[in-house]
Structure formats: C-alpha cells, structure tokens
Amino acid sequence: ENKRDLTFLTSLPGAAEKLKIFSADLNDPNSFDAAIEGSKAVLHVATPLSFDGKESLEAVTESAATVIYNGQEMDMMDESFWTDVDFVTQKLNPKTHPYLISKTFTEREVLAFGTQHGLDVVTVNPGLVVGPFICPRFPDSVRSSLALVLDVKGRYNCSSNTISLDKLSEFLRGKYPEFPIPSPE
C-alpha cells in the first residue's frame, strides 16, 4: 500500500487523542464511509478529472474552474465572476466539461445551502493546487489561507491570473519533458 510519512500530523499537540488518519479514493465513494461515520455533515468537493477514461488527474484541483471559464478575456476578476456553463459545453474541450461544471454547480449549491440554513460557509478559490497536500511541514500558503477564513464567510478568489488546463499541460510538458504530463486532447 502507498503509505506516506504522516509524523508531521500525528506529532501535533492533541493528535493522539483527536486525529485519525483514513485512506480514501475519489473514484470509490464507499471508501469514505469509515472517515465520515458519525458526522452530521460532510461537504467534499474534490473532483477527479480523466483525460483518457483510464487515469484520473487528481493532482490538478483547479478550484478557479468555478470562476474563469466564461468566454471573456479578463485582466481582473472578483467574487461576482462565475463560470458560464453554456460557454463550457459549447466552446471547451468536452473531456473537461464534467469537471468544470461540477465545480461550478457544487460551489453555487453549497453557498445557497449555507444561506438557506443559516450556516457560515466559506469557499476559497485558489488559482491552482497541484500535487498531494501531505508534506513534511505546514505550508505557508495553507497558513495564509486559513487566516482568510477564520471568523469570515462568503467567497474568495485567490488568483490574479488564469491559465487553461491545455496551456498548463503544454507549459509543464515543455519545462519537464522527463515527466509524463497528460494532455486534455
């Protein structure tokens, strides 16, 4: 089994009493059962993306997908910008439709649910998150992100620029030819 060193988590104060590590697979919804047993609510919005129907590109979780795909060239965006689902289905690569649309619908619904039920809901839209979060130290970016959401609610876009998945793949393949970077095509 693919095990990672989690001592940076398990050695946190109170971890022995409060922290339990679970393994789950985005493509197997039942694999989350043990982790959520006894919970009152779970909002899990990770979306696997498959380029060839066999491999999922879980390393790319582009939450900005709820914001940037609307057919307009923009230098600046704010929290009022949303992906235009009609534009996505008519103009973009069909292999990315489920990902972009599910991210957009999920964020809209969780914000509406929070409003309807009096819950303080925060959605954070980082420009791009690549790779696993499991790391040897608490990343500064995560610390900064947490500072944004303490005692706040609403929606925060955290990217000054945008890049399509096609262009990102092209860039990464050029910069790191030794790695198998998938293409949406």
C-alpha positions in Angstrom: 0.0 0.0 0.0 1.2 3.5 -0.8 2.0 4.9 2.7 3.3 8.4 3.4 5.2 9.7 6.4 2.5 11.5 8.4 4.5 12.2 11.5 4.2 15.9 10.9 0.5 15.5 11.5 0.5 12.7 14.1 3.0 14.6 16.3 0.8 17.7 16.5 -0.4 18.6 20.0 -3.5 16.6 20.8 -3.2 14.5 17.7 -3.0 11.2 19.6 -6.5 11.9 21.1 -8.1 13.9 18.3 -6.6 12.8 14.9 -7.4 9.7 13.0 -6.0 9.1 9.5 -8.1 7.4 6.8 -7.4 6.3 3.3 -10.0 7.0 0.6 -10.3 7.0 -3.2 -12.2 9.8 -5.0 -13.4 7.2 -7.5 -14.9 5.0 -4.8 -17.5 6.9 -2.8 -17.8 4.0 -0.3 -14.2 4.3 0.7 -15.1 7.5 2.7 -17.7 5.6 4.9 -15.3 5.0 7.8 -14.0 8.5 7.7 -17.4 10.2 7.9 -19.1 7.7 10.2 -20.8 9.7 13.0 -20.5 13.0 11.2 -23.5 15.4 11.0 -22.4 16.9 7.7 -19.7 16.5 5.1 -19.0 18.8 2.2 -16.4 17.1 0.0 -16.0 18.8 -3.4 -12.9 17.2 -4.9 -13.4 16.2 -8.5 -11.2 13.7 -10.3 -10.5 14.5 -13.9 -9.9 11.8 -16.5 -8.2 12.5 -19.8 -8.5 9.1 -21.4 -11.1 7.3 -19.3 -8.5 5.2 -17.5 -6.4 7.6 -15.4 -7.7 10.4 -13.2 -5.7 13.6 -12.8 -6.5 14.1 -9.2 -3.3 16.2 -8.8 -5.0 19.1 -10.6 -7.8 20.5 -8.5 -8.4 23.8 -10.1 -11.0 25.5 -7.9 -10.7 28.6 -10.0 -12.7 26.5 -12.5 -15.8 27.9 -10.9 -14.7 31.4 -11.9 -12.7 31.6 -15.1 -14.5 29.9 -18.0 -16.9 32.4 -19.4 -15.6 33.3 -22.8 -14.4 36.7 -21.8 -10.8 37.9 -21.7 -10.3 39.4 -18.2 -7.3 41.0 -16.5 -9.1 41.2 -13.2 -11.8 39.1 -11.6 -13.7 39.3 -8.4 -16.2 37.2 -6.4 -19.0 38.2 -8.8 -17.4 36.1 -11.7 -18.7 32.6 -12.3 -18.0 30.0 -15.0 -20.6 30.2 -17.8 -21.8 26.6 -18.1 -23.3 27.2 -21.5 -19.9 28.5 -22.7 -18.1 25.5 -21.3 -20.4 23.0 -23.0 -20.3 24.8 -26.3 -16.7 26.0 -26.6 -14.4 24.0 -24.4 -12.8 20.5 -24.7 -15.7 18.0 -23.9 -13.3 16.0 -21.7 -13.2 18.8 -19.2 -16.9 19.6 -19.1 -17.8 17.3 -16.1 -15.0 18.8 -14.0 -15.7 22.4 -14.7 -19.5 22.1 -14.5 -19.4 20.0 -11.3 -17.1 22.5 -9.6 -19.3 25.4 -10.6 -22.6 23.8 -9.6 -21.2 22.4 -6.3 -19.9 25.8 -5.2 -23.2 27.6 -6.1 -25.2 24.9 -4.2 -23.1 24.8 -1.1 -23.3 28.6 -0.8 -27.0 28.5 -1.3 -27.4 25.7 1.3 -25.4 27.7 3.8 -27.6 30.8 3.3 -30.8 28.7 3.5 -29.8 27.0 6.7 -28.0 29.8 8.5 -24.6 28.3 8.1 -21.4 30.3 7.8 -20.0 28.8 4.6 -16.6 29.8 3.1 -15.4 28.8 -0.3 -11.8 29.6 -1.3 -10.9 29.5 -4.9 -7.1 29.1 -5.3 -5.8 29.5 -8.8 -4.3 26.1 -8.8 -3.4 23.3 -6.4 -1.0 20.7 -7.7 0.1 17.6 -6.0 -0.6 16.0 -2.7 -1.1 18.1 0.4 0.7 15.6 2.5 4.0 17.3 3.2 6.8 17.5 5.8 5.8 20.9 7.1 2.8 23.1 7.2 2.9 25.1 4.0 2.9 28.9 4.3 0.2 29.1 1.7 -2.1 27.0 3.8 -1.4 29.1 6.9 -2.2 32.2 4.9 -5.4 30.6 3.5 -6.6 29.7 7.0 -6.0 33.2 8.1 -8.5 34.3 5.5 -11.3 32.0 6.7 -11.2 32.4 10.4 -14.4 34.3 11.5 -15.5 35.1 7.9 -18.0 33.7 5.4 -18.5 34.2 1.7 -16.4 33.6 -1.4 -12.8 34.4 -2.0 -11.0 34.2 -5.3 -7.3 33.8 -4.7 -5.7 34.2 -8.1 -4.6 37.2 -10.1 -4.1 35.3 -13.3 -5.8 32.5 -15.2 -4.5 29.6 -17.3 -6.4 27.0 -19.2 -5.7 23.3 -18.5 -4.5 22.9 -22.1 -1.9 25.7 -21.7 -0.8 24.5 -18.3 -0.2 21.0 -19.7 1.7 22.5 -22.6 3.9 24.6 -20.2 4.6 21.7 -17.9 5.5 19.3 -20.8 7.9 21.9 -22.1 9.5 22.6 -18.8 9.6 19.0 -17.5 9.9 16.7 -20.6 11.1 13.9 -18.4 7.7 13.6 -16.7 4.6 12.1 -18.3 2.3 15.2 -18.3 -1.1 14.3 -19.6 -2.8 16.4 -22.3 -6.6 17.0 -22.4 -6.6 16.1 -26.1 
